Amino acid sequence: AATPQAAKWRLSNFLLCMAETDLTRSPVLKPIISAIETVIRHRQAIESRWQSGHSNARLEGLNSIFQAAKARARGYRNPQTFISMIYLIASPVGNLLKST
């Protein structure tokens, strides 16, 4: 949604539609009921996200670096080696070593 007001409307409309739907008739839909209850519990935080403008993009970027280091450092049992691998992947060492 482009605006916080539009996001609130969409969320309210979604929850209203789900309240009108009978999801309890099939046990297969139990995970969907659980997901909707989670949205209801965290509704205030979801709405406030639209007002803040923050996202989790930086955390996702860090997570991709950690996953790459984990893939490269497999077999190492020492946490220090894993941490060193993260620093080597994420640091701008390549830029420092380029000859000018």
PDB file as gemmi writes it, atoms N, CA and C in Angstrom:
CRYST1    1.000    1.000    1.000  90.00  90.00  90.00 P 1                      
ATOM      1  N   ALA A   1       0.837  -1.182   0.000  1.00  0.00           N  
ATOM      2  CA  ALA A   1       0.000   0.000   0.000  1.00  0.00           C  
ATOM      3  C   ALA A   1       0.882   1.246   0.000  1.00  0.00           C  
ATOM      4  N   ALA A   2       0.419   2.252  -0.664  1.00  0.00           N  
ATOM      5  CA  ALA A   2       1.212   3.475  -0.812  1.00  0.00           C  
ATOM      6  C   ALA A   2       1.182   4.356   0.430  1.00  0.00           C  
ATOM      7  N   THR A   3       0.114   4.292   1.195  1.00  0.00           N  
ATOM      8  CA  THR A   3      -0.009   5.153   2.369  1.00  0.00           C  
ATOM      9  C   THR A   3      -0.384   4.324   3.592  1.00  0.00           C  
ATOM     10  N   PRO A   4      -0.114   4.839   4.793  1.00  0.00           N  
ATOM     11  CA  PRO A   4      -0.529   4.117   6.000  1.00  0.00           C  
ATOM     12  C   PRO A   4      -2.041   3.913   6.070  1.00  0.00           C  
ATOM     13  N   GLN A   5      -2.799   4.881   5.596  1.00  0.00           N  
ATOM     14  CA  GLN A   5      -4.261   4.761   5.607  1.00  0.00           C  
ATOM     15  C   GLN A   5      -4.721   3.622   4.698  1.00  0.00           C  
ATOM     16  N   ALA A   6      -4.095   3.521   3.518  1.00  0.00           N  
ATOM     17  CA  ALA A   6      -4.437   2.431   2.590  1.00  0.00           C  
ATOM     18  C   ALA A   6      -4.045   1.078   3.185  1.00  0.00           C  
ATOM     19  N   ALA A   7      -2.929   1.033   3.889  1.00  0.00           N  
ATOM     20  CA  ALA A   7      -2.501  -0.223   4.519  1.00  0.00           C  
ATOM     21  C   ALA A   7      -3.484  -0.649   5.603  1.00  0.00           C  
ATOM     22  N   LYS A   8      -3.946   0.309   6.410  1.00  0.00           N  
ATOM     23  CA  LYS A   8      -4.938  -0.011   7.449  1.00  0.00           C  
ATOM     24  C   LYS A   8      -6.227  -0.522   6.824  1.00  0.00           C  
ATOM     25  N   TRP A   9      -6.651   0.100   5.729  1.00  0.00           N  
ATOM     26  CA  TRP A   9      -7.867  -0.333   5.059  1.00  0.00           C  
ATOM     27  C   TRP A   9      -7.715  -1.751   4.531  1.00  0.00           C  
ATOM     28  N   ARG A  10      -6.569  -2.028   3.886  1.00  0.00           N  
ATOM     29  CA  ARG A  10      -6.347  -3.376   3.342  1.00  0.00           C  
ATOM     30  C   ARG A  10      -6.328  -4.427   4.441  1.00  0.00           C  
ATOM     31  N   LEU A  11      -5.661  -4.113   5.530  1.00  0.00           N  
ATOM     32  CA  LEU A  11      -5.592  -5.065   6.640  1.00  0.00           C  
ATOM     33  C   LEU A  11      -6.976  -5.293   7.243  1.00  0.00           C  
ATOM     34  N   SER A  12      -7.711  -4.219   7.448  1.00  0.00           N  
ATOM     35  CA  SER A  12      -9.070  -4.347   7.991  1.00  0.00           C  
ATOM     36  C   SER A  12      -9.966  -5.136   7.044  1.00  0.00           C  
ATOM     37  N   ASN A  13      -9.864  -4.852   5.758  1.00  0.00           N  
ATOM     38  CA  ASN A  13     -10.671  -5.546   4.766  1.00  0.00           C  
ATOM     39  C   ASN A  13     -10.313  -7.040   4.732  1.00  0.00           C  
ATOM     40  N   PHE A  14      -9.039  -7.355   4.788  1.00  0.00           N  
ATOM     41  CA  PHE A  14      -8.603  -8.751   4.794  1.00  0.00           C  
ATOM     42  C   PHE A  14      -9.153  -9.488   6.013  1.00  0.00           C  
ATOM     43  N   LEU A  15      -9.004  -8.883   7.180  1.00  0.00           N  
ATOM     44  CA  LEU A  15      -9.486  -9.539   8.400  1.00  0.00           C  
ATOM     45  C   LEU A  15     -11.001  -9.675   8.408  1.00  0.00           C  
ATOM     46  N   LEU A  16     -11.698  -8.705   7.840  1.00  0.00           N  
ATOM     47  CA  LEU A  16     -13.151  -8.791   7.744  1.00  0.00           C  
ATOM     48  C   LEU A  16     -13.576  -9.939   6.822  1.00  0.00           C  
ATOM     49  N   CYS A  17     -12.910 -10.046   5.696  1.00  0.00           N  
ATOM     50  CA  CYS A  17     -13.207 -11.154   4.762  1.00  0.00           C  
ATOM     51  C   CYS A  17     -12.913 -12.505   5.401  1.00  0.00           C  
ATOM     52  N   MET A  18     -11.829 -12.606   6.150  1.00  0.00           N  
ATOM     53  CA  MET A  18     -11.491 -13.871   6.798  1.00  0.00           C  
ATOM     54  C   MET A  18     -12.477 -14.199   7.916  1.00  0.00           C  
ATOM     55  N   ALA A  19     -13.004 -13.177   8.588  1.00  0.00           N  
ATOM     56  CA  ALA A  19     -13.982 -13.407   9.652  1.00  0.00           C  
ATOM     57  C   ALA A  19     -15.294 -13.931   9.075  1.00  0.00           C  
ATOM     58  N   GLU A  20     -15.621 -13.505   7.857  1.00  0.00           N  
ATOM     59  CA  GLU A  20     -16.850 -13.951   7.216  1.00  0.00           C  
ATOM     60  C   GLU A  20     -16.720 -15.343   6.607  1.00  0.00           C  
ATOM     61  N   THR A  21     -15.495 -15.821   6.406  1.00  0.00           N  
ATOM     62  CA  THR A  21     -15.255 -17.135   5.817  1.00  0.00           C  
ATOM     63  C   THR A  21     -15.232 -18.188   6.913  1.00  0.00           C  
ATOM     64  N   ASP A  22     -15.864 -19.322   6.643  1.00  0.00           N  
ATOM     65  CA  ASP A  22     -15.882 -20.409   7.618  1.00  0.00           C  
ATOM     66  C   ASP A  22     -14.657 -21.298   7.379  1.00  0.00           C  
ATOM     67  N   LEU A  23     -13.586 -21.014   8.093  1.00  0.00           N  
ATOM     68  CA  LEU A  23     -12.348 -21.783   7.931  1.00  0.00           C  
ATOM     69  C   LEU A  23     -12.301 -23.004   8.832  1.00  0.00           C  
ATOM     70  N   THR A  24     -13.237 -23.123   9.756  1.00  0.00           N  
ATOM     71  CA  THR A  24     -13.184 -24.214  10.735  1.00  0.00           C  
ATOM     72  C   THR A  24     -13.739 -25.517  10.198  1.00  0.00           C  
ATOM     73  N   ARG A  25     -14.293 -25.512   9.000  1.00  0.00           N  
ATOM     74  CA  ARG A  25     -14.921 -26.745   8.513  1.00  0.00           C  
ATOM     75  C   ARG A  25     -13.914 -27.776   8.031  1.00  0.00           C  
ATOM     76  N   SER A  26     -12.692 -27.396   7.787  1.00  0.00           N  
ATOM     77  CA  SER A  26     -11.685 -28.340   7.314  1.00  0.00           C  
ATOM     78  C   SER A  26     -10.434 -28.268   8.197  1.00  0.00           C  
ATOM     79  N   PRO A  27      -9.947 -29.424   8.653  1.00  0.00           N  
ATOM     80  CA  PRO A  27      -8.722 -29.404   9.462  1.00  0.00           C  
ATOM     81  C   PRO A  27      -7.478 -29.005   8.667  1.00  0.00           C  
ATOM     82  N   VAL A  28      -7.566 -29.063   7.360  1.00  0.00           N  
ATOM     83  CA  VAL A  28      -6.441 -28.671   6.510  1.00  0.00           C  
ATOM     84  C   VAL A  28      -6.176 -27.166   6.629  1.00  0.00           C  
ATOM     85  N   LEU A  29      -7.207 -26.399   6.954  1.00  0.00           N  
ATOM     86  CA  LEU A  29      -7.086 -24.947   7.036  1.00  0.00           C  
ATOM     87  C   LEU A  29      -6.620 -24.458   8.402  1.00  0.00           C  
ATOM     88  N   LYS A  30      -6.262 -25.373   9.291  1.00  0.00           N  
ATOM     89  CA  LYS A  30      -5.806 -24.984  10.633  1.00  0.00           C  
ATOM     90  C   LYS A  30      -4.585 -24.051  10.603  1.00  0.00           C  
ATOM     91  N   PRO A  31      -3.590 -24.296   9.749  1.00  0.00           N  
ATOM     92  CA  PRO A  31      -2.452 -23.353   9.693  1.00  0.00           C  
ATOM     93  C   PRO A  31      -2.864 -21.948   9.247  1.00  0.00           C  
ATOM     94  N   ILE A  32      -3.876 -21.850   8.387  1.00  0.00           N  
ATOM     95  CA  ILE A  32      -4.349 -20.543   7.947  1.00  0.00           C  
ATOM     96  C   ILE A  32      -5.011 -19.810   9.109  1.00  0.00           C  
ATOM     97  N   ILE A  33      -5.777 -20.537   9.908  1.00  0.00           N  
ATOM     98  CA  ILE A  33      -6.404 -19.934  11.087  1.00  0.00           C  
ATOM     99  C   ILE A  33      -5.328 -19.413  12.036  1.00  0.00           C  
ATOM    100  N   SER A  34      -4.273 -20.193  12.215  1.00  0.00           N  
ATOM    101  CA  SER A  34      -3.161 -19.779  13.081  1.00  0.00           C  
ATOM    102  C   SER A  34      -2.475 -18.527  12.535  1.00  0.00           C  
ATOM    103  N   ALA A  35      -2.293 -18.464  11.221  1.00  0.00           N  
ATOM    104  CA  ALA A  35      -1.658 -17.285  10.609  1.00  0.00           C  
ATOM    105  C   ALA A  35      -2.530 -16.049  10.782  1.00  0.00           C  
ATOM    106  N   ILE A  36      -3.830 -16.201  10.626  1.00  0.00           N  
ATOM    107  CA  ILE A  36      -4.736 -15.056  10.793  1.00  0.00           C  
ATOM    108  C   ILE A  36      -4.736 -14.580  12.241  1.00  0.00           C  
ATOM    109  N   GLU A  37      -4.696 -15.523  13.181  1.00  0.00           N  
ATOM    110  CA  GLU A  37      -4.621 -15.129  14.599  1.00  0.00           C  
ATOM    111  C   GLU A  37      -3.332 -14.375  14.889  1.00  0.00           C  
ATOM    112  N   THR A  38      -2.245 -14.761  14.234  1.00  0.00           N  
ATOM    113  CA  THR A  38      -0.972 -14.058  14.393  1.00  0.00           C  
ATOM    114  C   THR A  38      -1.082 -12.638  13.850  1.00  0.00           C  
ATOM    115  N   VAL A  39      -1.722 -12.473  12.708  1.00  0.00           N  
ATOM    116  CA  VAL A  39      -1.911 -11.138  12.141  1.00  0.00           C  
ATOM    117  C   VAL A  39      -2.753 -10.282  13.082  1.00  0.00           C  
ATOM    118  N   ILE A  40      -3.789 -10.869  13.658  1.00  0.00           N  
ATOM    119  CA  ILE A  40      -4.639 -10.122  14.593  1.00  0.00           C  
ATOM    120  C   ILE A  40      -3.837  -9.694  15.826  1.00  0.00           C  
ATOM    121  N   ARG A  41      -3.004 -10.612  16.365  1.00  0.00           N  
ATOM    122  CA  ARG A  41      -2.194 -10.296  17.546  1.00  0.00           C  
ATOM    123  C   ARG A  41      -1.197  -9.177  17.262  1.00  0.00           C  
ATOM    124  N   HIS A  42      -0.642  -9.164  16.066  1.00  0.00           N  
ATOM    125  CA  HIS A  42       0.415  -8.206  15.733  1.00  0.00           C  
ATOM    126  C   HIS A  42      -0.079  -7.066  14.848  1.00  0.00           C  
ATOM    127  N   ARG A  43      -1.373  -6.870  14.826  1.00  0.00           N  
ATOM    128  CA  ARG A  43      -1.958  -5.852  13.955  1.00  0.00           C  
ATOM    129  C   ARG A  43      -1.382  -4.460  14.217  1.00  0.00           C  
ATOM    130  N   GLN A  44      -1.249  -4.095  15.467  1.00  0.00           N  
ATOM    131  CA  GLN A  44      -0.721  -2.769  15.817  1.00  0.00           C  
ATOM    132  C   GLN A  44       0.690  -2.586  15.270  1.00  0.00           C  
ATOM    133  N   ALA A  45       1.533  -3.598  15.401  1.00  0.00           N  
ATOM    134  CA  ALA A  45       2.907  -3.507  14.894  1.00  0.00           C  
ATOM    135  C   ALA A  45       2.932  -3.453  13.370  1.00  0.00           C  
ATOM    136  N   ILE A  46       2.046  -4.198  12.730  1.00  0.00           N  
ATOM    137  CA  ILE A  46       1.973  -4.177  11.269  1.00  0.00           C  
ATOM    138  C   ILE A  46       1.576  -2.794  10.783  1.00  0.00           C  
ATOM    139  N   GLU A  47       0.590  -2.199  11.434  1.00  0.00           N  
ATOM    140  CA  GLU A  47       0.155  -0.860  11.041  1.00  0.00           C  
ATOM    141  C   GLU A  47       1.229   0.193  11.323  1.00  0.00           C  
ATOM    142  N   SER A  48       1.942   0.048  12.422  1.00  0.00           N  
ATOM    143  CA  SER A  48       2.977   1.034  12.742  1.00  0.00           C  
ATOM    144  C   SER A  48       4.166   0.930  11.797  1.00  0.00           C  
ATOM    145  N   ARG A  49       4.375  -0.226  11.186  1.00  0.00           N  
ATOM    146  CA  ARG A  49       5.455  -0.388  10.207  1.00  0.00           C  
ATOM    147  C   ARG A  49       5.222   0.556   9.025  1.00  0.00           C  
ATOM    148  N   TRP A  50       4.004   0.734   8.631  1.00  0.00           N  
ATOM    149  CA  TRP A  50       3.706   1.615   7.499  1.00  0.00           C  
ATOM    150  C   TRP A  50       3.963   3.073   7.849  1.00  0.00           C  
ATOM    151  N   GLN A  51       3.854   3.426   9.110  1.00  0.00           N  
ATOM    152  CA  GLN A  51       4.118   4.811   9.513  1.00  0.00           C  
ATOM    153  C   GLN A  51       5.607   5.071   9.670  1.00  0.00           C  
ATOM    154  N   SER A  52       6.372   4.051  10.072  1.00  0.00           N  
ATOM    155  CA  SER A  52       7.803   4.249  10.299  1.00  0.00           C  
ATOM    156  C   SER A  52       8.599   4.256   9.003  1.00  0.00           C  
ATOM    157  N   GLY A  53       8.205   3.451   8.038  1.00  0.00           N  
ATOM    158  CA  GLY A  53       8.947   3.374   6.788  1.00  0.00           C  
ATOM    159  C   GLY A  53      10.162   2.468   6.848  1.00  0.00           C  
ATOM    160  N   HIS A  54      10.403   1.824   7.987  1.00  0.00           N  
ATOM    161  CA  HIS A  54      11.541   0.919   8.116  1.00  0.00           C  
ATOM    162  C   HIS A  54      11.217  -0.433   7.504  1.00  0.00           C  
ATOM    163  N   SER A  55      12.248  -1.139   7.101  1.00  0.00           N  
ATOM    164  CA  SER A  55      12.076  -2.499   6.605  1.00  0.00           C  
ATOM    165  C   SER A  55      13.201  -3.363   7.162  1.00  0.00           C  
ATOM    166  N   ASN A  56      13.128  -4.642   6.890  1.00  0.00           N  
ATOM    167  CA  ASN A  56      14.158  -5.550   7.375  1.00  0.00           C  
ATOM    168  C   ASN A  56      15.187  -5.851   6.287  1.00  0.00           C  
ATOM    169  N   ALA A  57      15.341  -4.967   5.315  1.00  0.00           N  
ATOM    170  CA  ALA A  57      16.254  -5.201   4.201  1.00  0.00           C  
ATOM    171  C   ALA A  57      17.702  -5.347   4.668  1.00  0.00           C  
ATOM    172  N   ARG A  58      18.117  -4.535   5.618  1.00  0.00           N  
ATOM    173  CA  ARG A  58      19.504  -4.638   6.105  1.00  0.00           C  
ATOM    174  C   ARG A  58      19.754  -5.958   6.815  1.00  0.00           C  
ATOM    175  N   LEU A  59      18.776  -6.385   7.604  1.00  0.00           N  
ATOM    176  CA  LEU A  59      18.931  -7.673   8.283  1.00  0.00           C  
ATOM    177  C   LEU A  59      18.971  -8.825   7.287  1.00  0.00           C  
ATOM    178  N   GLU A  60      18.166  -8.744   6.251  1.00  0.00           N  
ATOM    179  CA  GLU A  60      18.189  -9.782   5.218  1.00  0.00           C  
ATOM    180  C   GLU A  60      19.532  -9.787   4.496  1.00  0.00           C  
ATOM    181  N   GLY A  61      20.096  -8.600   4.265  1.00  0.00           N  
ATOM    182  CA  GLY A  61      21.410  -8.518   3.637  1.00  0.00           C  
ATOM    183  C   GLY A  61      22.496  -9.139   4.506  1.00  0.00           C  
ATOM    184  N   LEU A  62      22.447  -8.854   5.807  1.00  0.00           N  
ATOM    185  CA  LEU A  62      23.409  -9.477   6.722  1.00  0.00           C  
ATOM    186  C   LEU A  62      23.223 -10.982   6.777  1.00  0.00           C  
ATOM    187  N   ASN A  63      21.976 -11.426   6.766  1.00  0.00           N  
ATOM    188  CA  ASN A  63      21.707 -12.855   6.806  1.00  0.00           C  
ATOM    189  C   ASN A  63      22.294 -13.550   5.574  1.00  0.00           C  
ATOM    190  N   SER A  64      22.238 -12.915   4.411  1.00  0.00           N  
ATOM    191  CA  SER A  64      22.813 -13.541   3.218  1.00  0.00           C  
ATOM    192  C   SER A  64      24.330 -13.664   3.346  1.00  0.00           C  
ATOM    193  N   ILE A  65      24.967 -12.681   3.982  1.00  0.00           N  
ATOM    194  CA  ILE A  65      26.414 -12.768   4.217  1.00  0.00           C  
ATOM    195  C   ILE A  65      26.726 -13.915   5.173  1.00  0.00           C  
ATOM    196  N   PHE A  66      25.931 -14.035   6.232  1.00  0.00           N  
ATOM    197  CA  PHE A  66      26.151 -15.119   7.194  1.00  0.00           C  
ATOM    198  C   PHE A  66      25.958 -16.485   6.538  1.00  0.00           C  
ATOM    199  N   GLN A  67      24.962 -16.605   5.678  1.00  0.00           N  
ATOM    200  CA  GLN A  67      24.709 -17.877   5.008  1.00  0.00           C  
ATOM    201  C   GLN A  67      25.839 -18.221   4.047  1.00  0.00           C  
ATOM    202  N   ALA A  68      26.383 -17.213   3.348  1.00  0.00           N  
ATOM    203  CA  ALA A  68      27.516 -17.456   2.453  1.00  0.00           C  
ATOM    204  C   ALA A  68      28.741 -17.897   3.242  1.00  0.00           C  
ATOM    205  N   ALA A  69      28.982 -17.264   4.382  1.00  0.00           N  
ATOM    206  CA  ALA A  69      30.113 -17.658   5.220  1.00  0.00           C  
ATOM    207  C   ALA A  69      29.913 -19.062   5.771  1.00  0.00           C  
ATOM    208  N   LYS A  70      28.695 -19.380   6.123  1.00  0.00           N  
ATOM    209  CA  LYS A  70      28.394 -20.714   6.643  1.00  0.00           C  
ATOM    210  C   LYS A  70      28.665 -21.775   5.577  1.00  0.00           C  
ATOM    211  N   ALA A  71      28.313 -21.481   4.337  1.00  0.00           N  
ATOM    212  CA  ALA A  71      28.553 -22.429   3.249  1.00  0.00           C  
ATOM    213  C   ALA A  71      30.045 -22.593   2.980  1.00  0.00           C  
ATOM    214  N   ARG A  72      30.795 -21.514   3.055  1.00  0.00           N  
ATOM    215  CA  ARG A  72      32.236 -21.583   2.798  1.00  0.00           C  
ATOM    216  C   ARG A  72      33.011 -22.189   3.960  1.00  0.00           C  
ATOM    217  N   ALA A  73      32.524 -22.013   5.156  1.00  0.00           N  
ATOM    218  CA  ALA A  73      33.264 -22.450   6.342  1.00  0.00           C  
ATOM    219  C   ALA A  73      32.792 -23.813   6.836  1.00  0.00           C  
ATOM    220  N   ARG A  74      32.078 -24.566   6.021  1.00  0.00           N  
ATOM    221  CA  ARG A  74      31.593 -25.860   6.508  1.00  0.00           C  
ATOM    222  C   ARG A  74      32.770 -26.762   6.840  1.00  0.00           C  
ATOM    223  N   GLY A  75      32.616 -27.518   7.856  1.00  0.00           N  
ATOM    224  CA  GLY A  75      33.681 -28.383   8.317  1.00  0.00           C  
ATOM    225  C   GLY A  75      34.512 -27.761   9.425  1.00  0.00           C  
ATOM    226  N   TYR A  76      34.427 -26.452   9.582  1.00  0.00           N  
ATOM    227  CA  TYR A  76      35.160 -25.805  10.663  1.00  0.00           C  
ATOM    228  C   TYR A  76      34.335 -25.913  11.937  1.00  0.00           C  
ATOM    229  N   ARG A  77      34.958 -26.370  12.976  1.00  0.00           N  
ATOM    230  CA  ARG A  77      34.241 -26.529  14.233  1.00  0.00           C  
ATOM    231  C   ARG A  77      34.478 -25.357  15.179  1.00  0.00           C  
ATOM    232  N   ASN A  78      35.410 -24.531  14.848  1.00  0.00           N  
ATOM    233  CA  ASN A  78      35.766 -23.407  15.699  1.00  0.00           C  
ATOM    234  C   ASN A  78      34.906 -22.188  15.338  1.00  0.00           C  
ATOM    235  N   PRO A  79      34.162 -21.640  16.281  1.00  0.00           N  
ATOM    236  CA  PRO A  79      33.345 -20.445  15.980  1.00  0.00           C  
ATOM    237  C   PRO A  79      34.184 -19.251  15.533  1.00  0.00           C  
ATOM    238  N   GLN A  80      35.420 -19.162  16.011  1.00  0.00           N  
ATOM    239  CA  GLN A  80      36.296 -18.061  15.611  1.00  0.00           C  
ATOM    240  C   GLN A  80      36.562 -18.113  14.109  1.00  0.00           C  
ATOM    241  N   THR A  81      36.690 -19.315  13.558  1.00  0.00           N  
ATOM    242  CA  THR A  81      36.925 -19.442  12.124  1.00  0.00           C  
ATOM    243  C   THR A  81      35.708 -18.979  11.341  1.00  0.00           C  
ATOM    244  N   PHE A  82      34.538 -19.317  11.832  1.00  0.00           N  
ATOM    245  CA  PHE A  82      33.304 -18.889  11.185  1.00  0.00           C  
ATOM    246  C   PHE A  82      33.183 -17.363  11.214  1.00  0.00           C  
ATOM    247  N   ILE A  83      33.493 -16.767  12.343  1.00  0.00           N  
ATOM    248  CA  ILE A  83      33.450 -15.311  12.472  1.00  0.00           C  
ATOM    249  C   ILE A  83      34.477 -14.666  11.546  1.00  0.00           C  
ATOM    250  N   SER A  84      35.651 -15.260  11.461  1.00  0.00           N  
ATOM    251  CA  SER A  84      36.685 -14.734  10.563  1.00  0.00           C  
ATOM    252  C   SER A  84      36.225 -14.790   9.113  1.00  0.00           C  
ATOM    253  N   MET A  85      35.543 -15.878   8.741  1.00  0.00           N  
ATOM    254  CA  MET A  85      35.037 -16.015   7.381  1.00  0.00           C  
ATOM    255  C   MET A  85      34.000 -14.927   7.080  1.00  0.00           C  
ATOM    256  N   ILE A  86      33.154 -14.617   8.053  1.00  0.00           N  
ATOM    257  CA  ILE A  86      32.165 -13.544   7.868  1.00  0.00           C  
ATOM    258  C   ILE A  86      32.876 -12.218   7.632  1.00  0.00           C  
ATOM    259  N   TYR A  87      33.911 -11.941   8.423  1.00  0.00           N  
ATOM    260  CA  TYR A  87      34.649 -10.690   8.248  1.00  0.00           C  
ATOM    261  C   TYR A  87      35.321 -10.634   6.878  1.00  0.00           C  
ATOM    262  N   LEU A  88      35.875 -11.751   6.424  1.00  0.00           N  
ATOM    263  CA  LEU A  88      36.548 -11.755   5.129  1.00  0.00           C  
ATOM    264  C   LEU A  88      35.573 -11.546   3.978  1.00  0.00           C  
ATOM    265  N   ILE A  89      34.379 -12.107   4.097  1.00  0.00           N  
ATOM    266  CA  ILE A  89      33.385 -11.948   3.036  1.00  0.00           C  
ATOM    267  C   ILE A  89      32.809 -10.539   3.043  1.00  0.00           C  
ATOM    268  N   ALA A  90      32.509 -10.010   4.213  1.00  0.00           N  
ATOM    269  CA  ALA A  90      31.788  -8.743   4.307  1.00  0.00           C  
ATOM    270  C   ALA A  90      32.687  -7.512   4.262  1.00  0.00           C  
ATOM    271  N   SER A  91      33.952  -7.674   4.553  1.00  0.00           N  
ATOM    272  CA  SER A  91      34.830  -6.491   4.615  1.00  0.00           C  
ATOM    273  C   SER A  91      35.291  -6.082   3.228  1.00  0.00           C  
ATOM    274  N   PRO A  92      35.662  -4.840   3.069  1.00  0.00           N  
ATOM    275  CA  PRO A  92      36.131  -4.360   1.767  1.00  0.00           C  
ATOM    276  C   PRO A  92      37.623  -4.597   1.547  1.00  0.00           C  
ATOM    277  N   VAL A  93      38.125  -5.760   1.981  1.00  0.00           N  
ATOM    278  CA  VAL A  93      39.554  -6.051   1.845  1.00  0.00           C  
ATOM    279  C   VAL A  93      39.963  -6.051   0.388  1.00  0.00           C  
ATOM    280  N   GLY A  94      39.105  -6.546  -0.488  1.00  0.00           N  
ATOM    281  CA  GLY A  94      39.420  -6.558  -1.914  1.00  0.00           C  
ATOM    282  C   GLY A  94      39.702  -5.175  -2.464  1.00  0.00           C  
ATOM    283  N   ASN A  95      38.962  -4.190  -1.988  1.00  0.00           N  
ATOM    284  CA  ASN A  95      39.187  -2.810  -2.435  1.00  0.00           C  
ATOM    285  C   ASN A  95      40.519  -2.262  -1.918  1.00  0.00           C  
ATOM    286  N   LEU A  96      40.912  -2.695  -0.724  1.00  0.00           N  
ATOM    287  CA  LEU A  96      42.164  -2.214  -0.136  1.00  0.00           C  
ATOM    288  C   LEU A  96      43.377  -2.804  -0.836  1.00  0.00           C  
ATOM    289  N   LEU A  97      43.231  -4.021  -1.349  1.00  0.00           N  
ATOM    290  CA  LEU A  97      44.366  -4.714  -1.957  1.00  0.00           C  
ATOM    291  C   LEU A  97      44.560  -4.402  -3.433  1.00  0.00           C  
ATOM    292  N   LYS A  98      43.626  -3.720  -4.038  1.00  0.00           N  
ATOM    293  CA  LYS A  98      43.762  -3.368  -5.457  1.00  0.00           C  
ATOM    294  C   LYS A  98      44.910  -2.387  -5.629  1.00  0.00           C  
ATOM    295  N   SER A  99      45.706  -2.640  -6.637  1.00  0.00           N  
ATOM    296  CA  SER A  99      46.823  -1.706  -6.875  1.00  0.00           C  
ATOM    297  C   SER A  99      46.296  -0.500  -7.625  1.00  0.00           C  
ATOM    298  N   THR A 100      46.874   0.620  -7.318  1.00  0.00           N  
ATOM    299  CA  THR A 100      46.430   1.858  -7.971  1.00  0.00           C  
ATOM    300  C   THR A 100      47.488   2.404  -8.869  1.00  0.00           C  
TER     301      THR A 100                                                      
END                                                                             
